[in-house]
Amino acid sequence: MSARRDDNLPSADLVIDCRHVSKTFDEGPMTVEVLEDIEFQVGRGEQVAIIGASGSGKSTLLHILGGLAEPTRGKVMIDNQDVARLSQTARGDLRNAALGFVYQFHHLLQEFSALENVAMPLLIRNTGAEQAFAAARDILERVGLGRRIEHKPAELSGGERQRAAIARAMVTKPKCIMADEPTGNLDSHAADAIHGLLLELNQEVGTSLIVATHNLKLARKTGRIVSIEDGKLHEKS
C-alpha cells in the first residue's frame, strides 16, 4: 500500500511533511526518475525506517527531507516551513535548529576532540562556549563517551565515532534525527549498540527519528516502516 498521508493531522504535530515529491536525474541523453510522487509525513516523536535496495533512492529521499537537496517537483515542509521558500542561509539555520544528521561515515572533524566536535552545532548557532561545552559533555556522557571526550576521532573505535556523531546530532535537541545507513560500517555487535542508542534517545528525548537502512533488524525495531520500490513509497504492515 502507498505511504499514508493524514490531511486531518494538525500541522503543529508534523515535523516533516513531504508533498508530491519527485526527483529526476539526467544521465547523458536519458532522464532517470528516482522518486515519483512521494507523499510522506512524520509526526513528533515518531520512529520511521525507510528501506529499499541499494540505489533505490533512500539517501536521495532523506537528503530532500532534510533540505540538503531539492526535489524536481513537489515540496517539503520542515517544522511547518516550506524549504523552497527559504534562502540558503535560512535553510541552514532551519537545519541547525530543527534537524540532526547521522551518516554512514561519521564526518567528525579530525583535528578536534570529541567534545569540540559535539559542541560545534551549538557554537555555530552562537551559543556561549561554556554552555555549549557543558551540553556537549552531558550528551557524550549519555552515549557512553564520558571518558573519551578529549580524544580525537582517530583515537576512537568505529562504534565510538558513531556514538560521537549521534551526540553531535542530538546536542541541539532537534525536532528530528535523520540517519542514513548509520551502522553500515560497523560490525554486528557495534551496530546493535548504535541501533539501541538511537531508539533509546528517540524515546527519552521525544525527538522524531527517520532511518534510511537496508538493515531489516533495525527497521523492525522502529514504529513504522516504509519502502522505496520503483521510485514509489509504500507503507509496510
Residue pairs with C-beta under 8 A, 6 or more apart in sequence:
1 234
1 235
1 237
2 39
2 232
2 233
2 234
2 235
3 38
3 39
3 40
3 226
3 233
3 234
3 235
4 41
4 235
5 39
5 40
5 41
6 41
9 41
9 43
11 17
11 77
11 80
12 80
13 43
13 44
14 41
14 42
14 43
14 44
14 77
14 80
15 42
15 43
15 44
15 46
15 78
15 79
15 98
15 175
15 176
15 208
16 40
16 41
16 42
16 65
16 76
16 77
16 78
16 176
16 208
16 210
17 40
17 41
17 76
17 77
18 38
18 39
18 40
18 41
18 64
18 65
18 74
18 76
18 77
19 39
19 74
19 75
19 76
19 77
20 37
20 38
20 39
20 73
20 74
20 75
21 35
21 37
21 38
21 39
21 40
21 61
21 64
21 71
21 73
21 74
21 75
21 76
22 33
22 35
22 36
22 37
22 38
22 71
22 72
22 73
22 74
23 33
23 34
23 35
23 57
23 60
23 61
23 64
23 69
23 71
23 72
24 31
24 32
24 33
24 34
24 72
25 31
25 32
25 34
26 32
33 231
34 57
34 60
34 231
35 57
35 60
35 61
35 64
35 71
35 228
35 231
35 233
36 230
36 231
36 232
37 74
37 232
38 61
38 74
38 232
38 233
39 233
40 61
40 65
40 226
40 233
42 48
42 176
42 208
42 210
43 208
44 175
44 206
44 208
45 202
45 206
45 207
45 208
46 208
46 209
46 223
46 224
47 199
47 202
47 208
47 209
47 211
47 222
47 223
47 224
48 208
48 209
48 210
48 211
48 222
48 223
48 224
48 225
48 226
49 210
49 211
49 212
49 213
49 218
49 219
49 220
49 222
49 224
49 225
49 226
50 58
50 61
50 62
50 210
50 211
50 212
50 213
50 226
50 227
50 228
51 58
51 212
51 213
51 214
51 216
51 219
51 225
51 226
51 227
51 228
51 236
52 58
52 214
52 227
52 228
52 229
53 214
54 214
56 228
56 229
57 228
57 231
58 180
58 212
58 213
58 214
58 228
59 180
59 181
59 212
60 69
61 212
61 228
61 233
62 178
62 180
62 210
62 212
63 69
64 70
64 71
64 76
65 76
65 78
65 178
65 210
66 78
66 95
66 99
66 101
66 178
67 76
67 78
67 83
67 91
67 94
67 95
67 99
68 95
70 84
75 82
75 83
75 84
76 82
76 83
76 84
77 83
78 94
78 95
78 98
78 99
79 94
79 97
79 98
79 175
81 94
83 91
83 94
86 94
93 125
95 101
96 121
96 124
96 125
96 172
97 125
97 172
97 174
98 174
98 175
98 176
99 174
99 175
99 176
99 177
99 178
100 121
100 168
100 169
100 170
100 171
100 172
100 174
100 176
100 177
100 178
100 207
101 169
101 177
101 178
101 179
101 180
102 162
102 165
102 166
102 169
102 177
102 178
102 179
102 180
102 182
102 198
103 165
103 179
103 180
103 181
103 182
104 180
104 181
104 182
104 183
104 184
104 185
105 185
106 153
106 161
106 162
106 164
106 165
107 165
108 114
108 117
108 153
108 161
108 164
108 165
108 168
109 116
109 117
109 120
109 153
110 152
110 153
110 154
111 152
112 120
112 152
113 149
113 150
113 151
113 152
114 140
114 145
114 148
114 149
114 150
114 151
114 152
114 153
114 156
114 164
114 167
115 133
115 136
115 137
115 140
115 149
115 150
116 136
117 153
117 164
117 168
118 136
118 139
118 140
118 164
118 167
118 168
118 171
119 129
119 132
119 133
119 135
119 136
119 171
120 168
121 168
121 171
121 172
122 131
122 132
122 135
122 136
122 171
122 172
123 129
123 132
125 172
127 135
135 171
136 149
136 167
136 171
137 146
137 149
139 167
139 170
139 171
140 146
140 148
140 149
140 164
140 167
142 167
142 201
143 163
143 164
143 166
143 167
143 197
144 163
145 156
145 160
145 163
145 164
145 167
148 155
148 156
148 160
153 161
153 164
156 164
157 190
158 185
158 186
158 187
158 190
159 186
159 190
159 193
159 194
162 182
162 183
162 186
162 190
162 194
163 194
163 197
165 182
166 177
166 182
166 194
166 197
166 198
166 201
169 177
169 179
170 177
170 201
170 205
170 207
173 205
173 207
174 207
175 207
175 208
176 207
176 208
176 209
176 210
177 198
177 201
177 202
177 207
177 208
177 209
177 210
178 210
178 212
179 198
179 209
179 210
179 211
179 212
179 213
180 212
181 212
181 213
181 214
182 194
182 198
182 211
182 213
183 190
183 191
183 194
183 195
183 213
183 215
183 218
186 194
191 215
191 218
192 217
195 215
195 217
195 218
195 221
198 209
198 211
199 209
199 221
199 222
201 207
202 208
202 209
209 222
211 218
211 219
211 222
213 219
219 225
224 235
225 235
225 236
226 233
226 234
226 235
226 236
227 233
227 234
227 236
228 234
